[in-house]
């Protein structure tokens, strides 16, 4: 059997230039008007550069934006669940000509990430985007805050990616492109591959989810987010070390691959679950593990809203399917990990696990039950928290489903 097709049914479309084409475009870009992008937009550029957002060729038009917000469909009819847009302030936009080119520069060091032919300048109803994508306009929602604070004018057009923004230098082999993951899957003889999305180190519940998937698939891609998170979350390098330790000690060789991808979290719950499935299709994954409150935050979404949204997709929207798994926990009566579908016992016998709970215990130097996390993983995480200066510490609050 073959791996799933890239999204859109064609071949991968990485937009990163190489060789002489890259050298020539970098020279041309030096004289172009500059637009500083946000961290989220930088991640989107790097993702397009690697082919993770195949078949996108750049940032979306107003018609695409509207169609994606209202019906998860671009003007071409292509399924897409979250707008991929680029914004700037009015003063910068006024100095840019439609049909002209601009250089898109890194928000941190000002280096050139890409060039873009501007095909359209347009304003959007930010509140409408938030209501449709995040199901809320509450400014306390981190995704809403991100959209409401972005520039007032969107720029649309195709891009040529000139740099991966320091991700390869920072993360090395962890930053794998879709072409690379597909080649690795094929070298292992895998065709049925489940992606495990994470922005946290893996505790026992995460381990259980991955092992359930291994029972029915050829292997699992543990795919960590490498972009920005919210304050208090554990940084990618620490997360990667903890996950690597878990894989080394508790998984059969060549059943799991760890890799990372360059996006920021949007915390869009069900819609982000669909985006996670879409780009995992480009990476070669036939399934996405979807557990409790996938890509959620606080109590903005029901614990299994991300399950239900897959049932609403039109036929053929995605090849990658959801591998839906119920509440998971340690059951003292069962004597191991279980789910609400397999354990008959009551809440009094269950230890519910969550990344937020684990971060809270560790940040407060509290005791972590042995049933919560593997000791080798805890050793890595305790060393990270012990290294934090007082001003770097963030209070972790339990809310929503993590508080149960």
C-alpha positions as CSV (number, residue, x, y, z in Angstrom):
1,X,0.0,0.0,0.0
2,X,1.1,3.6,-0.7
3,X,1.1,6.6,1.6
4,X,-1.8,9.0,1.4
5,X,-1.7,11.7,-1.3
6,X,-0.7,15.2,-0.5
7,X,-3.7,17.5,0.1
8,X,-5.3,18.5,-3.1
9,X,-4.5,15.2,-4.8
10,X,-1.3,16.4,-6.5
11,X,2.4,16.3,-5.5
12,X,4.1,18.2,-2.7
13,X,4.7,21.9,-3.4
14,X,7.5,23.2,-1.2
15,X,8.0,26.9,-2.0
16,X,11.6,27.2,-0.7
17,X,14.0,28.2,-3.5
18,X,17.4,26.6,-3.8
19,X,20.7,27.1,-5.6
20,X,21.0,29.9,-8.2
21,X,17.3,30.7,-8.0
22,X,17.7,31.4,-4.3
23,X,20.8,33.5,-4.8
24,X,19.2,35.6,-7.5
25,X,16.0,36.2,-5.5
26,X,17.9,37.1,-2.4
27,X,19.7,39.8,-4.4
28,X,16.5,41.1,-5.8
29,X,14.8,41.0,-2.4
30,X,17.4,43.4,-0.9
31,X,15.9,46.4,-2.8
32,X,12.2,45.6,-2.2
33,X,9.9,47.3,0.3
34,X,9.9,45.4,3.5
35,X,7.0,44.0,5.5
36,X,7.7,42.7,9.0
37,X,5.7,39.5,9.7
38,X,4.3,38.2,13.0
39,X,5.6,35.0,14.6
40,X,2.5,33.2,13.5
41,X,3.0,34.4,9.9
42,X,6.7,33.4,10.0
43,X,5.6,29.9,10.9
44,X,3.2,29.8,8.0
45,X,5.9,30.9,5.6
46,X,8.3,28.2,6.9
47,X,5.5,25.7,6.6
48,X,4.8,26.7,3.0
49,X,8.6,26.6,2.3
50,X,8.8,23.0,3.4
51,X,5.6,22.0,1.6
52,X,3.6,21.4,4.7
53,X,0.8,23.6,3.5
54,X,0.6,22.0,0.0
55,X,-1.0,23.1,-2.3
56,X,-1.0,26.7,-1.1
57,X,1.1,29.1,-3.1
58,X,1.0,32.0,-0.8
59,X,-1.3,34.1,1.5
60,X,-5.1,34.0,0.9
61,X,-7.2,36.5,-0.9
62,X,-10.3,38.1,0.5
63,X,-12.5,35.6,-1.3
64,X,-10.5,32.7,0.1
65,X,-10.6,34.3,3.6
66,X,-14.4,34.6,3.4
67,X,-14.9,31.1,2.1
68,X,-12.6,29.5,4.7
69,X,-14.2,31.4,7.6
70,X,-17.8,30.7,6.5
71,X,-17.5,27.2,4.9
72,X,-13.9,25.9,5.3
73,X,-13.5,26.1,1.5
74,X,-11.3,28.3,-0.7
75,X,-12.4,30.0,-3.9
76,X,-11.0,27.0,-5.8
77,X,-13.2,24.6,-3.8
78,X,-10.2,23.3,-1.9
79,X,-11.0,22.3,1.7
80,X,-9.1,24.5,4.2
81,X,-10.3,25.0,7.8
82,X,-8.4,28.1,9.0
83,X,-7.4,31.3,7.1
84,X,-3.7,31.6,6.2
85,X,-3.3,35.3,5.9
86,X,-0.7,38.1,6.2
87,X,-1.5,41.4,7.7
88,X,0.2,44.8,8.1
89,X,-0.7,48.2,9.4
90,X,-2.4,50.8,7.1
91,X,0.7,53.0,6.8
92,X,2.8,50.2,5.5
93,X,0.0,48.9,3.2
94,X,-0.5,52.4,1.7
95,X,3.1,52.3,0.5
96,X,2.7,49.0,-1.3
97,X,1.4,48.7,-4.8
98,X,-0.9,45.9,-6.0
99,X,1.0,43.8,-8.6
100,X,4.3,45.0,-6.9
101,X,6.7,42.8,-4.9
102,X,7.6,43.0,-1.2
103,X,10.2,41.3,1.0
104,X,8.7,39.6,4.1
105,X,11.1,39.9,7.0
106,X,11.6,38.0,10.3
107,X,10.0,39.7,13.3
108,X,13.1,39.1,15.4
109,X,16.2,39.8,13.4
110,X,14.8,41.5,10.2
111,X,16.3,38.8,7.9
112,X,14.4,38.2,4.7
113,X,12.2,35.1,4.8
114,X,10.4,35.4,1.5
115,X,9.3,37.6,-1.4
116,X,5.7,38.1,-2.3
117,X,3.9,39.5,-5.3
118,X,1.0,41.4,-3.9
119,X,-2.2,40.6,-5.8
120,X,-4.7,42.2,-3.4
121,X,-4.9,44.5,-0.3
122,X,-8.1,44.1,1.8
123,X,-9.6,44.7,5.2
124,X,-11.4,42.0,7.2
125,X,-14.0,41.7,9.9
126,X,-11.7,40.4,12.6
127,X,-14.6,39.6,15.0
128,X,-16.2,37.6,12.3
129,X,-13.1,35.5,11.7
130,X,-12.8,34.9,15.5
131,X,-16.5,33.9,15.8
132,X,-16.2,31.4,12.9
133,X,-12.8,30.0,13.6
134,X,-12.5,30.1,17.4
135,X,-16.3,30.1,18.2
136,X,-15.7,33.1,20.5
137,X,-14.8,36.7,20.4
138,X,-13.5,36.7,24.0
139,X,-10.2,38.6,24.0
140,X,-8.9,36.3,26.8
141,X,-8.8,33.5,24.2
142,X,-5.2,33.5,23.0
143,X,-6.1,32.9,19.4
144,X,-8.7,35.7,19.4
145,X,-6.2,38.0,21.0
146,X,-3.7,37.2,18.2
147,X,-6.2,38.0,15.4
148,X,-7.6,41.1,17.1
149,X,-4.1,42.5,17.5
150,X,-2.9,41.9,13.9
151,X,-2.6,44.7,11.4
152,X,-5.7,46.2,9.8
153,X,-4.9,45.3,6.2
154,X,-4.3,41.9,4.7
155,X,-1.9,41.3,1.8
156,X,-2.6,38.4,-0.6
157,X,-0.4,36.8,-3.2
158,X,2.1,34.0,-4.0
159,X,5.4,33.8,-2.2
160,X,8.9,32.5,-2.8
161,X,10.5,31.3,0.4
162,X,14.1,32.2,0.8
163,X,14.8,31.1,4.4
164,X,13.4,28.6,7.0
165,X,13.8,31.3,9.6
166,X,16.5,29.7,11.8
167,X,14.4,26.6,12.5
168,X,17.0,24.1,11.0
169,X,19.8,25.8,13.0
170,X,17.8,25.6,16.2
171,X,16.2,22.2,15.9
172,X,18.4,20.3,13.5
173,X,17.1,16.9,12.4
174,X,13.9,17.4,14.5
175,X,12.6,19.8,11.8
176,X,11.7,17.3,9.1
177,X,9.9,18.3,5.9
178,X,7.0,16.3,4.4
179,X,9.4,15.0,1.8
180,X,11.7,13.7,4.5
181,X,9.0,12.1,6.7
182,X,7.5,10.4,3.7
183,X,10.9,9.0,2.7
184,X,11.4,7.7,6.2
185,X,8.0,6.1,6.4
186,X,8.6,4.3,3.1
187,X,12.1,3.1,4.2
188,X,10.4,1.5,7.2
189,X,7.7,0.0,5.0
190,X,4.9,2.1,6.6
191,X,1.8,3.1,4.8
192,X,-0.7,3.4,7.6
193,X,0.8,6.1,9.9
194,X,-0.9,7.9,12.8
195,X,0.2,11.4,13.8
196,X,0.3,12.4,17.4
197,X,0.1,16.1,17.8
198,X,1.6,17.6,21.0
199,X,2.6,20.9,22.5
200,X,3.4,19.2,25.8
201,X,5.9,16.6,27.0
202,X,4.2,13.2,26.9
203,X,2.8,11.8,30.2
204,X,1.3,8.3,30.6
205,X,-2.0,9.2,28.9
206,X,-0.1,10.4,25.8
207,X,2.0,7.3,25.8
208,X,-1.2,5.2,26.0
209,X,-2.7,7.0,23.0
210,X,0.4,6.4,20.9
211,X,0.5,2.8,21.8
212,X,-3.2,2.3,21.0
213,X,-2.4,3.7,17.6
214,X,0.7,1.4,17.1
215,X,-1.6,-1.6,17.7
216,X,-3.6,-0.7,14.5
217,X,-1.1,1.3,12.4
218,X,2.4,0.6,11.1
219,X,3.8,3.4,13.2
220,X,3.3,6.7,14.9
221,X,4.8,10.2,14.1
222,X,5.1,12.1,17.3
223,X,4.9,15.6,15.9
224,X,5.8,18.4,18.2
225,X,5.0,22.1,17.7
226,X,8.2,24.1,17.5
227,X,6.6,27.6,17.2
228,X,5.3,29.9,19.9
229,X,3.1,28.8,22.8
230,X,1.3,30.6,25.6
231,X,3.3,31.7,28.8
232,X,3.9,28.7,31.1
233,X,4.1,26.1,28.4
234,X,7.3,24.0,28.2
235,X,9.7,25.0,25.4
236,X,10.3,22.8,22.4
237,X,13.9,21.8,23.2
238,X,12.9,20.5,26.7
239,X,9.8,18.8,25.3
240,X,11.9,17.1,22.6
241,X,14.4,15.8,25.1
242,X,11.6,14.4,27.4
243,X,9.8,12.8,24.4
244,X,13.1,11.3,23.2
245,X,13.7,9.8,26.6
246,X,10.2,8.3,26.7
247,X,10.7,6.7,23.2
248,X,14.1,5.3,24.1
249,X,12.8,3.6,27.3
250,X,9.2,2.7,26.6
251,X,8.6,2.1,22.9
252,X,9.7,-0.7,20.5
253,X,12.3,0.4,18.0
254,X,11.1,1.6,14.7
255,X,7.5,2.0,15.8
256,X,7.8,5.7,16.6
257,X,9.4,8.7,14.9
258,X,9.8,12.1,16.6
259,X,9.7,15.2,14.5
260,X,8.7,18.8,14.8
261,X,6.9,21.4,12.7
262,X,7.3,25.2,12.7
263,X,3.8,26.6,13.5
264,X,2.6,28.7,16.4
265,X,-0.4,27.3,18.3
266,X,-3.7,29.0,17.3
267,X,-5.8,27.3,20.1
268,X,-8.7,27.0,17.6
269,X,-9.9,23.6,19.0
270,X,-12.0,21.7,16.4
271,X,-10.9,23.8,13.4
272,X,-7.3,23.5,14.4
273,X,-7.7,19.7,14.7
274,X,-8.8,19.8,11.0
275,X,-5.7,21.8,10.1
276,X,-3.6,19.3,12.0
277,X,-5.1,16.5,10.0
278,X,-4.7,18.4,6.7
279,X,-1.0,19.1,7.0
280,X,-0.3,15.7,8.5
281,X,-1.7,14.3,5.2
282,X,1.1,16.2,3.5
283,X,3.6,14.6,5.9
284,X,2.3,11.2,4.8
285,X,0.1,10.3,7.8
286,X,-3.2,8.4,7.2
287,X,-4.6,9.2,10.7
288,X,-4.5,11.8,13.3
289,X,-4.9,10.8,17.0
290,X,-7.6,13.0,18.4
291,X,-8.1,12.7,22.1
292,X,-9.8,15.0,24.7
293,X,-9.9,18.7,24.0
294,X,-7.6,18.6,20.9
295,X,-5.9,22.0,20.4
296,X,-8.2,23.6,22.9
297,X,-7.7,26.1,25.7
298,X,-9.6,26.8,28.9
299,X,-13.3,25.8,28.5
300,X,-14.0,27.3,25.1
301,X,-14.7,23.9,23.5
302,X,-16.4,20.7,24.6
303,X,-14.0,17.9,25.4
304,X,-14.9,16.0,22.2
305,X,-15.9,18.9,19.8
306,X,-12.8,18.0,17.8
307,X,-14.1,14.5,17.4
308,X,-17.5,15.7,16.1
309,X,-16.2,18.1,13.5
310,X,-14.6,15.3,11.5
311,X,-18.1,13.8,11.1
312,X,-19.3,17.0,9.5
313,X,-16.7,17.0,6.7
314,X,-17.9,16.6,3.1
315,X,-16.8,13.4,1.4
316,X,-13.3,13.7,0.0
317,X,-12.3,16.8,2.0
318,X,-9.4,15.0,3.6
319,X,-7.8,11.6,3.1
320,X,-6.3,11.7,6.6
321,X,-8.9,10.4,9.2
322,X,-9.3,11.0,12.9
323,X,-8.4,8.2,15.2
324,X,-10.8,9.1,18.0
325,X,-10.0,8.1,21.6
326,X,-12.1,8.8,24.6
327,X,-11.1,10.1,28.1
328,X,-7.9,8.3,29.2
329,X,-6.7,7.9,32.7
330,X,-5.0,5.7,35.2
331,X,-7.5,3.3,36.9
332,X,-6.4,2.0,40.2
333,X,-8.9,-0.9,40.1
334,X,-7.9,-1.9,36.5
335,X,-4.2,-1.5,37.5
336,X,-3.2,0.5,34.4
337,X,-4.1,3.0,31.8
338,X,-7.6,2.8,30.4
339,X,-10.3,4.9,28.7
340,X,-13.9,5.6,29.3
341,X,-14.7,2.9,26.6
342,X,-12.7,0.2,28.4
343,X,-12.9,0.9,32.1
344,X,-16.2,0.2,34.0
345,X,-15.1,1.9,37.3
346,X,-16.1,5.2,38.7
347,X,-14.3,8.5,39.0
348,X,-13.1,7.7,42.5
349,X,-10.9,5.0,41.1
350,X,-9.5,7.1,38.3
351,X,-6.5,9.5,38.1
352,X,-7.2,11.9,35.2
353,X,-4.0,13.1,33.5
354,X,-3.4,16.3,31.6
355,X,-0.4,18.4,30.5
356,X,-1.7,21.4,32.4
357,X,-1.9,19.4,35.6
358,X,1.6,18.0,35.1
359,X,3.0,21.5,34.4
360,X,1.3,22.8,37.6
361,X,2.8,20.1,39.8
362,X,6.2,20.6,38.4
363,X,6.1,24.4,38.5
364,X,5.2,24.2,42.2
365,X,7.8,21.6,42.9
366,X,5.0,19.2,44.0
367,X,4.9,15.5,44.1
368,X,4.0,13.8,40.8
369,X,2.3,10.4,41.2
370,X,4.2,7.5,39.6
371,X,1.0,6.8,37.6
372,X,1.2,10.2,36.0
373,X,4.6,10.3,34.3
374,X,7.6,8.0,33.7
375,X,10.5,8.7,36.1
376,X,13.0,9.3,33.2
377,X,10.7,12.0,31.8
378,X,10.2,13.6,35.2
379,X,13.9,13.9,35.6
380,X,14.2,15.9,32.4
381,X,11.3,18.2,33.3
382,X,12.4,18.8,36.9
383,X,15.8,19.8,35.7
384,X,14.1,22.4,33.4
385,X,11.9,23.9,36.2
386,X,14.9,24.0,38.6
387,X,16.8,26.0,36.0
388,X,14.2,28.8,35.8
389,X,15.0,32.1,37.4
390,X,12.2,33.6,39.6
391,X,11.1,36.1,36.9
392,X,10.8,33.3,34.3
393,X,8.3,31.3,36.4
394,X,4.6,31.5,35.3
395,X,1.7,30.4,37.5
396,X,-0.1,27.5,35.9
397,X,-3.9,27.6,36.5
398,X,-6.2,24.7,36.0
399,X,-9.3,25.5,34.0
400,X,-11.8,23.9,31.6
401,X,-11.3,20.1,31.1
402,X,-7.8,20.1,32.6
403,X,-9.3,21.0,36.0
404,X,-11.3,17.7,36.2
